[in-house]
Amino acid sequence: DWRSLPRLIQEIGADALLVTSAANLLVGIIIAFLGVSQLGRFGAVAYVPELVVVAHLRELGPLVTAIVVAGRSGAGLASEIATMKVSEEIDALRSMGFDPVRWLVVPRCLALAITLPLLTWVGDALALIGGLVATSVIAHITTRAYIQATVNAITVEHFLAGLVKSPFLGLAIGLIACGQGLLARGGAAAVGARTTTAVVLAIFSVIVMSALFTFFFALMGI
């Protein structure tokens, strides 16, 4: 159902932008605060911007965004499809000749794979701003010096290492959420149980996949 794709992108992407942006902003502040408190003991506060760039662009940005989306959109997709399943709407689709996987699952997985990199990119930008604010307030580094150090630390490898994994994380969230929804049996209790299982499995899966990508990039020297 390609007509549903813009609506799904709106619901998963634009509607989730506020919460994912806030989460990444706070993570950027936390990284900078820890960097200042630890590196400051060795007089290495100048390396805090690079720490924020490497830690967030490569690892925490995609991971935090995926976890928030899994908890928000993953739960919504799982409960939506589970409700359709227990109310026999899925069976009605099959009786009309529609494949539920092609009609329901594929558009939702594509929407997640499209929107998660965009949310990650916005989250990365806000995390860098959060790092700037925290470092400027705590360590009294000038804004100009922080921005210059951040620009010097950002490389194509750091930027792409985070964005490359984002579509796969989104795809994993979609497959798990929709799969759990299609497995629902019974009544309202089954909807809640499958939704909970979908969120837990999706969060665990994105953590495992992020770790595997990190290990792969390390082996490739990226």
C-alpha positions as CSV (number, residue, x, y, z in Angstrom):
1,D,0.0,0.0,0.0
2,W,2.3,2.7,-1.3
3,R,-0.3,5.4,-0.6
4,S,0.2,4.9,3.1
5,L,3.9,5.5,2.9
6,P,3.8,9.4,3.3
7,R,1.4,9.1,6.3
8,L,3.7,6.5,7.9
9,I,6.8,8.7,7.3
10,Q,4.9,11.6,8.9
11,E,3.9,9.5,12.0
12,I,7.2,7.8,12.4
13,G,9.5,10.7,11.4
14,A,8.1,14.1,11.9
15,D,5.9,13.2,14.9
16,A,8.9,11.5,16.6
17,L,11.3,14.4,15.9
18,L,10.7,16.2,19.2
19,V,11.4,13.3,21.5
20,T,14.4,12.0,19.6
21,S,15.9,15.5,19.3
22,A,15.5,16.1,23.0
23,A,17.1,12.7,23.9
24,N,20.1,13.4,21.6
25,L,20.5,16.9,23.0
26,L,20.7,15.6,26.5
27,V,23.1,12.8,25.5
28,G,25.4,15.4,24.0
29,I,25.3,17.4,27.2
30,I,26.1,14.3,29.3
31,I,29.1,13.3,27.1
32,A,30.5,16.8,27.2
33,F,30.0,17.0,31.0
34,L,31.7,13.7,31.6
35,G,34.5,14.6,29.2
36,V,35.2,17.9,31.0
37,S,35.1,16.2,34.4
38,Q,37.5,13.4,33.4
39,L,39.8,15.0,30.8
40,G,40.0,18.2,32.8
41,R,42.1,16.4,35.4
42,F,44.8,16.0,32.8
43,G,44.4,19.4,31.3
44,A,43.0,17.9,28.1
45,V,39.6,19.8,27.9
46,A,40.5,20.8,24.4
47,Y,39.8,17.2,23.3
48,V,36.2,17.3,24.6
49,P,34.7,18.4,21.2
50,E,36.4,15.5,19.5
51,L,35.0,13.1,22.2
52,V,31.5,14.3,21.6
53,V,31.9,14.0,17.8
54,V,33.3,10.5,17.9
55,A,31.1,9.1,20.6
56,H,27.8,10.5,19.3
57,L,28.2,10.4,15.5
58,R,29.6,6.9,15.4
59,E,27.7,5.2,18.2
60,L,25.3,7.0,20.5
61,G,23.5,9.0,17.9
62,P,22.1,6.1,15.9
63,L,21.7,3.9,19.0
64,V,19.8,6.5,21.1
65,T,17.6,7.5,18.2
66,A,16.8,3.8,17.4
67,I,16.0,3.0,21.0
68,V,13.6,6.0,21.3
69,V,11.9,5.1,17.9
70,A,11.6,1.4,19.0
71,G,9.9,2.5,22.2
72,R,7.6,5.0,20.5
73,S,6.9,3.9,16.9
74,G,7.7,0.2,17.4
75,A,5.1,-0.1,20.1
76,G,2.6,1.8,18.0
77,L,3.1,-0.4,14.9
78,A,3.0,-3.6,16.9
79,S,-0.2,-2.7,18.7
80,E,-1.8,-1.5,15.5
81,I,-1.2,-4.7,13.6
82,A,-1.9,-6.8,16.6
83,T,-5.3,-5.1,17.0
84,M,-6.0,-5.7,13.3
85,K,-5.0,-9.4,13.8
86,V,-7.3,-10.1,16.8
87,S,-10.2,-8.2,15.2
88,E,-9.8,-10.4,12.1
89,E,-9.0,-7.4,9.7
90,I,-5.9,-9.3,8.6
91,D,-8.1,-12.3,7.6
92,A,-10.4,-9.9,5.8
93,L,-7.4,-8.6,3.8
94,R,-6.4,-12.1,2.8
95,S,-10.0,-12.9,1.8
96,M,-9.9,-9.9,-0.6
97,G,-6.7,-11.2,-2.1
98,F,-4.2,-8.8,-0.4
99,D,-1.0,-10.1,1.1
100,P,-0.7,-8.6,4.6
101,V,3.1,-8.6,4.4
102,R,3.2,-6.6,1.2
103,W,0.2,-4.4,2.2
104,L,1.1,-3.7,5.8
105,V,4.6,-4.7,6.7
106,V,6.6,-3.5,3.7
107,P,5.5,0.1,3.8
108,R,6.1,0.4,7.6
109,C,9.6,-1.1,7.3
110,L,10.4,1.2,4.4
111,A,9.1,4.2,6.4
112,L,11.4,3.3,9.3
113,A,14.4,2.7,7.1
114,I,13.9,6.2,5.5
115,T,13.1,8.2,8.6
116,L,15.6,6.8,11.1
117,P,18.7,8.2,9.2
118,L,17.0,11.6,9.0
119,L,16.2,11.6,12.7
120,T,19.8,10.5,13.5
121,W,21.2,13.3,11.4
122,V,19.1,15.9,13.3
123,G,20.0,14.3,16.6
124,D,23.7,14.4,15.8
125,A,23.4,18.2,15.1
126,L,21.6,18.8,18.4
127,A,24.1,16.6,20.3
128,L,26.9,18.8,19.1
129,I,25.0,21.9,20.2
130,G,24.4,20.3,23.6
131,G,28.1,19.6,23.9
132,L,28.9,23.2,23.0
133,V,26.6,24.5,25.7
134,A,27.8,22.2,28.4
135,T,31.5,22.7,27.6
136,S,31.1,26.5,27.3
137,V,29.4,26.7,30.7
138,I,31.5,24.3,32.6
139,A,35.0,24.6,31.1
140,H,34.6,28.2,29.8
141,I,35.8,27.3,26.3
142,T,34.9,30.0,23.8
143,T,32.2,29.2,21.3
144,R,34.6,29.8,18.4
145,A,37.2,27.4,19.8
146,Y,34.7,24.7,20.4
147,I,33.2,25.0,16.9
148,Q,36.7,25.0,15.3
149,A,37.6,21.9,17.2
150,T,34.3,20.2,16.3
151,V,34.8,21.0,12.6
152,N,38.3,19.6,12.7
153,A,37.1,16.4,14.4
154,I,34.2,15.6,12.0
155,T,35.3,13.3,9.3
156,V,33.5,11.4,6.5
157,E,34.3,8.1,8.3
158,H,32.7,9.3,11.6
159,F,29.6,10.7,9.9
160,L,29.0,7.7,7.6
161,A,29.7,5.1,10.3
162,G,26.6,6.3,12.1
163,L,24.3,6.9,9.2
164,V,25.1,3.6,7.4
165,K,23.8,1.6,10.3
166,S,20.6,3.6,10.8
167,P,18.5,2.1,7.9
168,F,19.3,-1.4,9.1
169,L,18.3,-0.5,12.7
170,G,15.1,1.0,11.4
171,L,14.4,-2.1,9.3
172,A,15.0,-4.4,12.3
173,I,12.5,-2.3,14.4
174,G,9.9,-2.6,11.6
175,L,10.3,-6.3,11.1
176,I,10.2,-7.1,14.8
177,A,7.2,-4.8,15.5
178,C,5.1,-6.0,12.6
179,G,6.1,-9.6,13.1
180,Q,5.0,-9.5,16.7
181,G,1.8,-7.9,15.7
182,L,1.0,-10.6,13.1
183,L,1.6,-13.3,15.8
184,A,-1.1,-11.9,18.1
185,R,-3.7,-14.5,19.1
186,G,-6.7,-13.9,21.3
187,G,-8.1,-10.6,22.6
188,A,-6.9,-7.4,24.1
189,A,-4.5,-9.1,26.4
190,A,-2.7,-10.5,23.4
191,V,-2.3,-7.0,21.9
192,G,-0.6,-5.8,25.1
193,A,1.6,-8.8,25.4
194,R,2.8,-8.6,21.8
195,T,3.4,-4.9,22.0
196,T,5.6,-5.4,25.1
197,T,7.5,-8.2,23.5
198,A,8.0,-6.1,20.3
199,V,9.5,-3.2,22.2
200,V,11.8,-5.4,24.3
201,L,13.0,-7.4,21.3
202,A,13.5,-4.3,19.1
203,I,15.6,-2.4,21.7
204,F,17.7,-5.5,22.4
205,S,18.1,-6.1,18.6
206,V,19.3,-2.5,17.8
207,I,21.8,-2.7,20.6
208,V,23.2,-6.0,19.3
209,M,23.2,-4.7,15.7
210,S,25.0,-1.5,16.7
211,A,27.7,-3.6,18.5
212,L,28.1,-5.8,15.4
213,F,28.5,-2.8,13.1
214,T,31.1,-1.3,15.5
215,F,33.0,-4.5,15.5
216,F,32.8,-4.7,11.7
217,F,34.0,-1.1,11.3
218,A,36.9,-1.8,13.7
219,L,37.9,-4.8,11.6
220,M,37.7,-2.7,8.4
221,G,39.7,0.1,10.0
222,I,37.0,2.7,9.6
